Amino acid sequence: MKYNWRRWFRAFHRDIGYVAVALVLAYSLSGIAVNHIDDWNPNYRLDERAVSIGPLTGTLTEMEAQVIDRLSIDRRLVRGHFQETERHLRVFLDEGQEAFVDIVTGEGTLKTLSTRAVFFEVNALHLNNLKGIWTWIADIFAIALIILAITGMTMMKGDRGFWGRGKYFVGAGLAIPFAAIVYMYW
């Protein structure tokens, strides 16, 4: 009886592909987002809103406390303050967030960061911010992709298989990163 390894390759390819679908989609979405990091921050959105908290009085530290209380800012986020001009107070918060207030009128702006739904999570997976067990899961996923590539490339035979038109497609796939490397480094 002849051993039909292509049948096994099709089964492996199909079943591993089903398991890998969610991670392929997550890594692909994250990859597109990270590729355009110069155009936008895929993890965070910087929101700026106008605020009106009333006039501030007292010392700089007391005025900082008034800004924190009136804007309901978590005190653990506060990194300091600076009186930029005679009329303007800036309260610095974590991660580049800040409150900028006119001392006399209490008018100003509050800049806050919020995570972008879905992008923040898939980027954490893709960039392996989780470490620990996720490193092993990502490694297993990488091995699964290698298996998918090999089984997908070799399971067909004849003119639709690798030695038929497949070798041209694989060659074209190899030529793209090779051309990019040549372009960048030579």
N, C-alpha and C positions, 0 to 999 in steps of 0.2 A: 504494500500500500504506500502510495506516494504521500509524503508529508506536505501539506498545503500551508506554508508559512504566511502566504498573502492573506489567507482567510483570518489567521490570528492577528496579523497586522491591522486588518480592517476592524476587527473587534476591539483591539487595544486603542486604535485611533478613535473609534466612535465613543467608547466608554470613558477614556481619559479626556476626550474633548468635552463630553457632557459635564464632567466634574470641573473642568477648567473654565467653563464659559463665564461664570461670575467674575473670576479673577482676571480673565482676559479683558472683559468689559471695564472693570475697575482700573486696571493698569493702563488701558488705552485712553480712557477719559483723563486720568491723571497725567499721562504722557503728553496729551494735547495741551492740557492746562499749563504744565511746567514748560513746554516748548515756547509758550508765549508769556513767560514771566516778565519780560521787559515791557510788555504792554499793560499788564495788570497783575495784581497779587491774587493768585488762585486760592489762597488759604483765608485771607482776611479782606474785609471791606472796611474802608475808613469812612465813617459817617460824620458829617458836620451839621450841627443844628444850632439855630439861634436860641439864646437863653436870655431871660430877664429875671434877675434875682434881687433887685433893689440895691441901693447904695451900700457900700462897705465902709466900716469904721474901725478904728483901733490900730494896733500895730500890724506889721506884715503877717505875723503868725496868726493873729486874731482874724485878719481878713481872709487868710487861707482857710481857716476853720469855718468861717461864714460861707465861703464858696463851697466847701465840702458838704456842709450841712444842708445848704439850700438846694444843691444839685443832687443830694442823696448819693454821694460818691463813697464807695467803700474806702475807708481810711488806709487800708493795706495797699491800695493802688497808688497812693500819693508818694511821689519821689522828691518833691521840693516845690519851691515857688521863686518867682523873680518879678520885681517891680520894674517892668520894661521902660515905662515913662512915669511921669508924675501922676498920670491918670489910669495907667493900664497895669493890671496884675495878671501874671501867667502862672497857673498851677500845673506842674508837670505830673503826669501819671505814667504808669507802666506802658511799655510797648509803643511809645510815641504819642499816646493819648494826652490830651491837655484841655484845660479850661482857660479861656482868655476873656477877661472881664474889665470893663470900664469901671473904675472905683467909684466915680461920682454917680453914674446912672445905673450901674448894675447890668447894663446891656453887654452881650458878648457872644461867644461861640463855645460849644463843647464838641471836641473831636473825640470820637470813640471808635474802637475796633470791634467788629463782630465777625465770627467765623462764617465762611460761606458754606452753606449746607451742601452735602455730598462731596464737594471738592476737598474740603478740609480732611474728611475721613479717608477718601481714596488716596489723597496725597500722603497721608500718614502711613498707609499701607505700602504704597509704591516706594516711598523714600525710606522705609523701614524705621520710622521714628519710634515704633513700639519695641523694637529689639527683642531680646529673650526668645520665647517660643516662636514669635513671628519670623525670626530669621530662618528657622528650620522650615516653616511653612513656605516662605518665599523660595528657599532652596529647592524644596520638593516641587514647587510650581515651575521653577526654571528647568528642572529635570523633566517634568511632564511636557514642557514646551519642546525640549530636545527630542523626546520620544514622539511627539506629534509631528515634528518636522521630518524625522527619519521615516516613520511609518507612512506619513502622507506622501512622501517623495517616492517610496519604493513599493507601495502596495498594488499599483497598477502595472500591467504588462503590455507589451506590444507597442503600437505607435502612439498610444496615449500614456505610456509609462515613462519612467526616467530615461531609458535608452532611446525612446522615440522623441516626442516633442518636449518631454520633461527636462532634458538636459539643457535646452535653450532657455526655459523659464528659470531654472536654477542658476544658469550662467548670468542671466539678466539680473537676478536678485543679488548675486555676488558682485556684479559690476557696479551697482549703485553705491554701496559703502566703499568699495575700492576706489571709485572715481572721486568720492568725497574726501577720502584720505589723501589721495594724490593731489587734489585741488588745494587742500588745507596745508599740506606739509612740503610740497615740492614746487 
